Amino acid sequence: MKAPSLKQKSIAGRLLMFSGFFVTLALLVAAIVLWLALKTVVREQVDQRLDTQINALAAAVTRDAQGRITLSAPLDAPPFDRPSSGWYWQIDDGQQRLTSRSLMNGTIDAPPPRQDLRHVLMGMPTSGRGGDHGRGPLYLRQAVRSIDGMTLTITATAPMIALVGPTLRALFWLVPCMLLLGLVLMAGTLWQIRFGLRPLKSMAANIDAINRGERARLPDETTAELAPLSLKTNALLAANEERLAATRMQFANLAHGLKTPVASLLLALDEKNDPQGALRSLAARIDNRIKHHLAAARRVMASSDNVASTDLAASVADLHRAISQIHAERNIAFDTDIAKGLRVACDESDVEEMLGNLIDNAFKWAASHVTLRARRDGPTARITIEDDGPGIPPDRLDAVLLPGVREDEHVPGNGFGLSIASELAGLYGGSLALEANRTKGLRCVLCLPVAMGLVPA
């Protein structure tokens, strides 16, 4: 068997490659989505914390007797009490600033707040980025409020690490989990591919069994996708067997057709017309070659699964109509007893030639009656043809099966009918035997292989 080419691709390899690509892409997209969702959740939590601080500052800011802004209550609760933590607040009226203790008398470097109609009317805080003069980037929320005739800009900040830190810590667990999930998915995909391709491996094993002669056909396939392939393969095998059987039979029939005239030639040659024996030697060599090929064909036909099938009753009925007309003047009765549906695994033309010779021979010698019976005996169809003629002496029963041997020279014939029937029967692994009838006459017993699975025992 030819080794697979390097250019050939494995179906399992292709499925695994595409599955790996899509699993990796799906995990990457899922990781990005989870990262963005987590960042959004963390940012919303920080916004809520800063907005709460802004609202508390707006509620506590007042103006004292000197017109300066002040707070009615201290609002430096954690985390706005930790110096340089990035958690700051600042209130600015354009002339004066109030700052958190954590800012340590510094100021927040922030751009002017974005003011659109929605933020102005509702006083909603806006987000932005700023700094605290070199101590680190800040995430800030700003709101502009009008309180007691004052326009105040209230700013609350958080360090950028408050947004990034939780997501990074979550990513520390997210990445290994995604990798583990990817490995599990790839393992599941590999198992799925192996399980899914198992019917293909089973089919390949069955085809190997057919090549080794252990099976004749692929078994019925339960996999919906492979069932049509199995049916078409079996149909192809059956067609090939039919063509092969027909070819073998043609060669066998050709050899058999040559055997009769060669045998006649051997009988016709003698010391008078072939004094040197050269022609007889040549004819004998031809006869030996023909016998060799007939024997080879017999072995092949016996060992192969023969696909031919012939209805025995139909063939006998056709032969009776033809032969009864040939011997109509003798008024021979012909009785048949054939098992219903009995079919033999032989070519129809060969069956007609074998039975035609035997029935015709029985009609020639019968006094008034010919009987044909056929029954199945295991894998063999046993066909007996009896006549009430003079019969053949027991010591001549084997001799008359030889080519050219005739029991009575006064009866028309060439002496090849019985030998042809015997040769054809042997070609199919069957046999022909002659027996003396119980009362008088001759019994021919023809055994042929049954077309298996078609006839009950």
C-alpha positions as CSV (number, residue, x, y, z in Angstrom):
1,M,0.0,0.0,0.0
2,K,1.3,3.4,-0.9
3,A,2.4,5.6,2.0
4,P,0.4,8.8,2.6
5,S,1.8,11.8,0.9
6,L,3.2,14.7,3.0
7,K,0.7,16.9,1.2
8,Q,-2.2,14.9,2.5
9,K,-4.2,16.5,5.3
10,S,-5.7,14.7,8.2
11,I,-9.4,15.4,8.9
12,A,-8.7,15.2,12.6
13,G,-5.8,17.6,12.2
14,R,-8.0,20.1,10.3
15,L,-10.8,19.9,12.8
16,L,-8.4,20.3,15.7
17,M,-6.6,23.2,14.1
18,F,-9.9,25.1,13.4
19,S,-11.3,24.2,16.8
20,G,-8.1,25.5,18.4
21,F,-8.3,28.7,16.4
22,F,-11.9,29.4,17.3
23,V,-11.5,28.3,20.9
24,T,-8.6,30.7,21.3
25,L,-10.5,33.5,19.6
26,A,-13.6,32.9,21.7
27,L,-11.5,32.9,24.9
28,L,-9.7,36.1,23.9
29,V,-13.0,37.8,23.1
30,A,-14.5,36.6,26.4
31,A,-11.4,37.8,28.3
32,I,-11.6,41.2,26.7
33,V,-15.3,41.4,27.4
34,L,-14.8,40.4,31.1
35,W,-12.0,42.9,31.4
36,L,-14.1,45.7,30.1
37,A,-17.1,44.7,32.2
38,L,-14.9,44.5,35.3
39,K,-13.4,47.9,34.6
40,T,-16.9,49.4,34.2
41,V,-18.0,47.9,37.5
42,V,-15.0,49.2,39.3
43,R,-15.3,52.7,37.7
44,E,-19.0,52.8,38.7
45,Q,-18.1,52.0,42.3
46,V,-15.4,54.7,42.4
47,D,-17.8,57.2,40.7
48,Q,-20.4,56.4,43.4
49,R,-17.8,56.9,46.1
50,L,-16.7,60.2,44.7
51,D,-20.2,61.5,43.9
52,T,-21.2,60.7,47.5
53,Q,-18.3,62.8,48.7
54,I,-19.3,65.7,46.3
55,N,-22.9,65.6,47.5
56,A,-21.8,65.6,51.2
57,L,-19.5,68.6,50.5
58,A,-22.2,70.5,48.7
59,A,-24.6,69.9,51.6
60,A,-22.0,71.1,54.2
61,V,-20.6,74.2,52.5
62,T,-21.7,77.6,53.9
63,R,-20.4,81.2,54.0
64,D,-19.2,82.8,57.3
65,A,-19.6,86.3,58.5
66,Q,-16.6,87.5,56.6
67,G,-18.0,86.0,53.4
68,R,-15.6,83.2,53.2
69,I,-16.7,79.6,52.4
70,T,-16.5,77.1,55.1
71,L,-17.9,73.6,56.0
72,S,-20.4,73.1,58.7
73,A,-18.9,69.7,59.5
74,P,-15.6,68.0,58.9
75,L,-15.7,65.7,55.9
76,D,-12.3,64.1,55.9
77,A,-13.5,60.6,56.6
78,P,-11.4,57.7,55.2
79,P,-10.0,57.5,52.7
80,F,-9.8,61.3,52.3
81,D,-7.8,61.6,55.5
82,R,-4.7,59.8,54.3
83,P,-2.0,62.3,53.1
84,S,-0.9,62.0,49.4
85,S,-3.2,59.1,48.9
86,G,-4.8,60.4,45.8
87,W,-8.2,60.5,47.6
88,Y,-8.7,64.3,47.6
89,W,-11.5,66.8,47.5
90,Q,-11.4,70.5,46.7
91,I,-14.0,73.3,46.7
92,D,-13.2,76.4,44.6
93,D,-15.3,79.6,44.2
94,G,-12.7,81.3,42.0
95,Q,-11.2,83.3,44.9
96,Q,-10.9,80.8,47.8
97,R,-10.3,77.1,48.0
98,L,-11.1,74.5,50.6
99,T,-9.1,71.2,50.4
100,S,-9.0,67.9,52.1
101,R,-6.5,67.1,54.8
102,S,-5.0,64.4,52.5
103,L,-4.1,67.1,50.0
104,M,-1.8,68.7,52.6
105,N,-2.5,72.3,51.5
106,G,-1.8,71.5,47.9
107,T,-4.2,71.9,45.0
108,I,-5.6,69.6,42.4
109,D,-4.4,70.2,38.9
110,A,-7.6,69.7,37.0
111,P,-9.0,71.0,33.7
112,P,-12.2,73.0,33.8
113,P,-15.3,70.8,34.2
114,R,-17.2,69.9,31.1
115,Q,-20.5,71.7,31.2
116,D,-23.4,70.8,29.0
117,L,-27.1,71.6,29.5
118,R,-27.8,68.3,31.3
119,H,-25.0,68.8,33.8
120,V,-25.8,72.5,34.4
121,L,-29.5,71.9,35.1
122,M,-29.1,68.7,37.2
123,G,-25.7,69.5,38.8
124,M,-24.4,66.0,37.7
125,P,-20.7,65.4,38.2
126,T,-18.5,64.9,35.2
127,S,-15.4,62.6,34.9
128,G,-11.9,63.6,34.0
129,R,-8.2,63.2,34.6
130,G,-5.9,65.3,36.6
131,G,-3.0,65.4,38.9
132,D,-1.7,66.7,42.2
133,H,1.5,68.4,41.0
134,G,3.7,65.5,40.2
135,R,2.5,63.0,42.8
136,G,0.6,60.8,40.4
137,P,-2.3,60.8,37.9
138,L,-5.8,61.2,39.4
139,Y,-9.2,60.2,38.3
140,L,-11.6,63.0,39.2
141,R,-15.2,63.9,39.4
142,Q,-16.3,67.5,39.2
143,A,-19.6,69.2,39.8
144,V,-20.6,72.9,39.5
145,R,-23.2,73.9,42.1
146,S,-24.9,77.2,43.0
147,I,-25.2,77.5,46.8
148,D,-26.3,80.7,48.6
149,G,-25.6,82.8,45.5
150,M,-22.1,81.2,45.2
151,T,-21.0,79.3,42.1
152,L,-18.7,76.5,43.4
153,T,-16.7,73.9,41.6
154,I,-16.5,70.8,43.8
155,T,-13.9,68.2,42.9
156,A,-13.3,64.8,44.3
157,T,-10.5,62.5,43.2
158,A,-9.2,59.0,43.4
159,P,-5.8,57.6,42.4
160,M,-5.8,55.9,39.0
161,I,-4.6,52.7,40.8
162,A,-8.0,52.6,42.4
163,L,-9.4,51.9,38.9
164,V,-6.7,49.7,37.6
165,G,-5.7,47.8,40.7
166,P,-8.9,45.7,41.2
167,T,-9.0,44.8,37.5
168,L,-5.3,43.8,37.6
169,R,-5.9,41.6,40.6
170,A,-8.9,40.1,38.9
171,L,-6.8,39.6,35.7
172,F,-4.3,37.7,37.9
173,W,-7.0,35.0,38.4
174,L,-8.8,35.5,35.1
175,V,-5.8,34.6,32.8
176,P,-5.1,31.2,34.5
177,C,-8.8,30.4,34.5
178,M,-9.1,31.2,30.8
179,L,-6.0,29.1,30.1
180,L,-7.4,26.2,32.1
181,L,-10.7,26.6,30.3
182,G,-9.0,26.6,27.0
183,L,-7.1,23.4,27.8
184,V,-10.4,21.8,29.0
185,L,-12.1,22.9,25.8
186,M,-9.3,21.7,23.6
187,A,-9.2,18.3,25.4
188,G,-13.0,18.1,25.0
189,T,-12.6,19.0,21.3
190,L,-9.9,16.3,20.8
191,W,-12.1,13.7,22.5
192,Q,-15.1,14.8,20.4
193,I,-13.0,14.5,17.2
194,R,-11.7,11.1,18.1
195,F,-15.3,10.0,19.1
196,G,-16.8,11.6,16.0
197,L,-14.3,10.0,13.6
198,R,-14.5,6.5,15.2
199,P,-17.1,5.4,12.6
200,L,-14.6,6.2,9.8
201,K,-11.9,4.2,11.5
202,S,-14.4,1.3,11.9
203,M,-15.3,1.5,8.3
204,A,-11.7,1.5,7.3
205,A,-11.1,-1.6,9.4
206,N,-14.1,-3.3,7.8
207,I,-12.7,-2.5,4.3
208,D,-9.4,-4.0,5.4
209,A,-11.3,-7.1,6.5
210,I,-12.9,-7.2,3.0
211,N,-9.4,-7.0,1.4
212,R,-8.2,-9.9,3.7
213,G,-11.3,-11.9,2.7
214,E,-12.7,-11.9,6.2
215,R,-15.9,-10.0,5.2
216,A,-17.9,-9.9,2.0
217,R,-19.7,-6.6,2.6
218,L,-19.6,-3.6,4.9
219,P,-22.1,-3.9,7.8
220,D,-25.1,-1.7,8.0
221,E,-24.0,1.7,9.0
222,T,-25.9,3.4,11.9
223,T,-24.2,6.7,11.4
224,A,-26.5,8.8,9.2
225,E,-23.7,10.6,7.4
226,L,-21.8,7.3,6.5
227,A,-24.9,5.2,5.7
228,P,-25.0,6.4,2.0
229,L,-21.3,5.8,1.7
230,S,-21.6,2.2,3.1
231,L,-24.5,1.5,0.7
232,K,-22.7,2.8,-2.3
233,T,-19.5,0.9,-1.4
234,N,-21.5,-2.4,-1.0
235,A,-23.2,-1.7,-4.3
236,L,-19.8,-1.2,-5.9
237,L,-18.4,-4.4,-4.4
238,A,-21.5,-6.3,-5.7
239,A,-21.1,-4.8,-9.2
240,N,-17.3,-5.7,-9.2
241,E,-18.1,-9.3,-8.1
242,E,-20.7,-9.6,-10.8
243,R,-18.3,-8.4,-13.4
244,L,-15.5,-10.6,-12.1
245,A,-17.8,-13.7,-11.9
246,A,-19.1,-13.0,-15.5
247,T,-15.5,-12.7,-16.7
248,R,-14.4,-15.9,-15.0
249,M,-17.4,-17.7,-16.4
250,Q,-16.8,-16.4,-19.9
251,F,-13.2,-17.8,-19.7
252,A,-14.4,-21.0,-18.3
253,N,-17.1,-21.4,-20.9
254,L,-14.6,-20.6,-23.6
255,A,-12.2,-23.3,-22.3
256,H,-15.1,-25.7,-22.0
257,G,-16.3,-24.9,-25.5
258,L,-12.9,-25.7,-26.8
259,K,-12.6,-28.9,-24.8
260,T,-15.4,-30.6,-26.7
261,P,-14.0,-30.1,-30.2
262,V,-10.5,-30.9,-29.0
263,A,-11.8,-34.1,-27.4
264,S,-13.5,-35.0,-30.7
265,L,-10.3,-34.3,-32.5
266,L,-8.4,-36.7,-30.3
267,L,-11.0,-39.3,-30.9
268,A,-10.8,-38.7,-34.6
269,L,-7.0,-39.0,-34.8
270,D,-5.5,-42.5,-35.1
271,E,-2.6,-44.4,-36.7
272,K,-4.1,-44.0,-40.1
273,N,-4.6,-40.3,-40.4
274,D,-1.7,-39.4,-38.0
275,P,1.0,-42.0,-38.4
276,Q,3.7,-39.9,-36.8
277,G,1.5,-38.9,-33.8
278,A,2.4,-35.2,-34.1
279,L,-1.2,-34.1,-34.4
280,R,-2.3,-36.3,-31.5
281,S,0.6,-34.9,-29.4
282,L,-0.4,-31.3,-30.3
283,A,-4.1,-32.0,-29.6
284,A,-3.1,-33.6,-26.3
285,R,-1.1,-30.5,-25.3
286,I,-4.1,-28.3,-26.1
287,D,-6.4,-30.6,-24.1
288,N,-4.0,-30.5,-21.1
289,R,-3.9,-26.7,-21.2
290,I,-7.7,-26.5,-21.4
291,K,-8.0,-28.9,-18.5
292,H,-5.6,-26.8,-16.5
293,H,-7.6,-23.6,-17.0
294,L,-10.8,-25.4,-16.3
295,A,-9.4,-26.7,-13.0
296,A,-8.2,-23.2,-12.1
297,A,-11.6,-21.8,-12.9
298,R,-13.3,-24.5,-10.9
299,R,-11.1,-23.6,-7.8
300,V,-11.8,-19.9,-8.2
301,M,-15.6,-20.4,-8.6
302,A,-15.7,-22.8,-5.6
303,S,-13.8,-20.3,-3.3
304,S,-15.6,-17.1,-4.4
305,D,-18.9,-15.8,-3.3
306,N,-21.0,-16.5,-6.4
307,V,-23.4,-13.8,-7.1
308,A,-25.4,-15.7,-9.8
309,S,-28.9,-16.9,-9.0
310,T,-31.2,-19.0,-11.2
311,D,-34.8,-20.0,-10.4
312,L,-34.7,-23.8,-10.9
313,A,-38.4,-24.3,-11.5
314,A,-38.6,-21.6,-14.2
315,S,-35.6,-23.1,-16.0
316,V,-37.0,-26.7,-15.9
317,A,-40.4,-25.4,-17.2
318,D,-38.7,-23.7,-20.2
319,L,-36.6,-26.8,-20.9
320,H,-39.6,-29.1,-20.8
321,R,-41.5,-27.0,-23.3
322,A,-38.6,-27.2,-25.7
323,I,-37.6,-30.8,-25.2
324,S,-41.2,-32.2,-25.2
325,Q,-41.6,-30.7,-28.7
326,I,-38.5,-32.4,-29.9
327,H,-39.7,-35.8,-28.6
328,A,-43.4,-35.2,-29.1
329,E,-43.9,-38.3,-31.2
330,R,-42.8,-40.5,-28.3
331,N,-45.4,-39.2,-25.9
332,I,-43.1,-39.2,-22.8
333,A,-44.7,-38.1,-19.5
334,F,-42.7,-35.6,-17.5
335,D,-43.3,-35.1,-13.8
336,T,-41.6,-32.5,-11.6
337,D,-41.4,-32.0,-7.9
338,I,-39.3,-28.9,-7.1
339,A,-39.1,-27.2,-3.7
340,K,-40.8,-23.9,-3.8
341,G,-38.5,-21.0,-4.5
342,L,-35.4,-23.1,-4.9
343,R,-32.6,-21.2,-6.6
344,V,-29.1,-22.3,-7.5
345,A,-26.0,-20.1,-7.5
346,C,-25.2,-20.8,-11.1
347,D,-25.5,-18.8,-14.3
348,E,-28.9,-19.4,-16.0
349,S,-27.4,-20.5,-19.3
350,D,-25.1,-23.0,-17.6
351,V,-28.1,-24.4,-15.7
352,E,-30.1,-24.8,-18.9
353,E,-27.1,-26.5,-20.6
354,M,-26.6,-29.0,-17.7
355,L,-30.3,-29.8,-17.2
356,G,-31.0,-29.6,-20.9
357,N,-28.4,-32.4,-21.6
358,L,-29.7,-34.5,-18.7
359,I,-33.4,-34.1,-19.5
360,D,-32.8,-34.6,-23.2
361,N,-30.8,-37.8,-22.5
362,A,-33.6,-39.1,-20.2
363,F,-36.2,-38.4,-22.9
364,K,-34.1,-40.3,-25.5
365,W,-33.9,-43.5,-23.4
366,A,-37.2,-43.4,-21.4
367,A,-39.9,-45.8,-22.3
368,S,-42.8,-43.7,-21.1
369,H,-41.9,-41.6,-18.1
370,V,-39.3,-39.1,-16.8
371,T,-39.4,-37.6,-13.3
372,L,-37.4,-34.7,-12.0
373,R,-37.2,-33.9,-8.2
374,A,-35.2,-31.1,-6.6
375,R,-34.7,-30.5,-2.9
376,R,-32.3,-28.5,-0.8
377,D,-29.7,-30.5,1.2
378,G,-27.9,-28.0,3.3
379,P,-25.9,-25.7,1.1
380,T,-26.6,-27.9,-2.0
381,A,-29.6,-28.3,-4.3
382,R,-30.0,-32.1,-5.0
383,I,-31.6,-32.6,-8.4
384,T,-32.5,-36.1,-9.5
385,I,-33.7,-37.0,-13.0
386,E,-35.1,-40.6,-13.4
387,D,-36.2,-42.4,-16.5
388,D,-37.8,-45.8,-17.1
389,G,-35.5,-46.8,-20.0
390,P,-33.1,-49.7,-20.2
391,G,-30.5,-48.1,-17.9
392,I,-26.7,-48.5,-17.9
393,P,-24.8,-51.4,-16.5
394,P,-23.2,-50.6,-13.2
395,D,-19.7,-51.1,-14.6
396,R,-20.3,-48.5,-17.3
397,L,-21.8,-45.7,-15.1
398,D,-18.4,-43.9,-14.7
399,A,-17.3,-44.5,-18.2
400,V,-20.2,-42.7,-19.9
401,L,-19.2,-39.5,-18.1
402,L,-16.1,-39.4,-20.2
403,P,-16.1,-37.2,-23.3
404,G,-17.1,-38.9,-26.5
405,V,-18.2,-42.1,-24.8
406,R,-21.6,-43.4,-26.0
407,E,-23.6,-46.3,-24.6
408,D,-25.5,-47.1,-27.8
409,E,-24.2,-46.0,-31.2
410,H,-27.7,-46.4,-32.8
411,V,-29.1,-43.5,-30.7
412,P,-28.4,-40.0,-32.1
413,G,-25.8,-38.0,-30.2
414,N,-22.1,-37.2,-29.9
415,G,-21.3,-38.6,-26.4
416,F,-20.5,-35.2,-24.9
417,G,-23.8,-34.3,-23.1
418,L,-23.1,-36.0,-19.8
419,S,-19.4,-35.0,-19.8
420,I,-20.4,-31.3,-20.4
421,A,-23.0,-31.4,-17.5
422,S,-20.3,-33.0,-15.3
423,E,-17.7,-30.4,-16.2
424,L,-20.1,-27.5,-15.6
425,A,-21.3,-28.9,-12.3
426,G,-17.7,-29.2,-11.1
427,L,-17.0,-25.7,-12.2
428,Y,-19.5,-24.5,-9.6
429,G,-18.3,-26.8,-7.0
430,G,-21.1,-29.3,-7.6
431,S,-21.1,-32.8,-9.0
432,L,-22.9,-35.2,-11.3
433,A,-23.4,-38.9,-10.5
434,L,-25.2,-41.7,-12.3
435,E,-27.1,-44.4,-10.4
436,A,-29.2,-47.4,-11.4
437,N,-32.9,-46.8,-10.8
438,R,-34.6,-49.0,-8.3
439,T,-36.9,-50.7,-10.8
440,K,-35.4,-49.9,-14.2
441,G,-33.8,-47.1,-16.0
442,L,-31.2,-44.5,-14.9
443,R,-31.1,-41.9,-12.2
444,C,-28.9,-38.8,-12.7
445,V,-28.1,-36.9,-9.5
446,L,-26.9,-33.4,-10.1
447,C,-25.8,-31.3,-7.1
448,L,-25.4,-27.6,-7.4
449,P,-24.8,-24.8,-4.8
450,V,-27.9,-23.1,-3.4
451,A,-28.1,-19.3,-3.7
452,M,-27.6,-18.6,0.0
453,G,-30.2,-16.7,2.0
454,L,-32.9,-17.2,-0.6
455,V,-34.5,-20.6,0.2
456,P,-35.4,-22.0,3.6
457,A,-33.9,-25.4,4.4
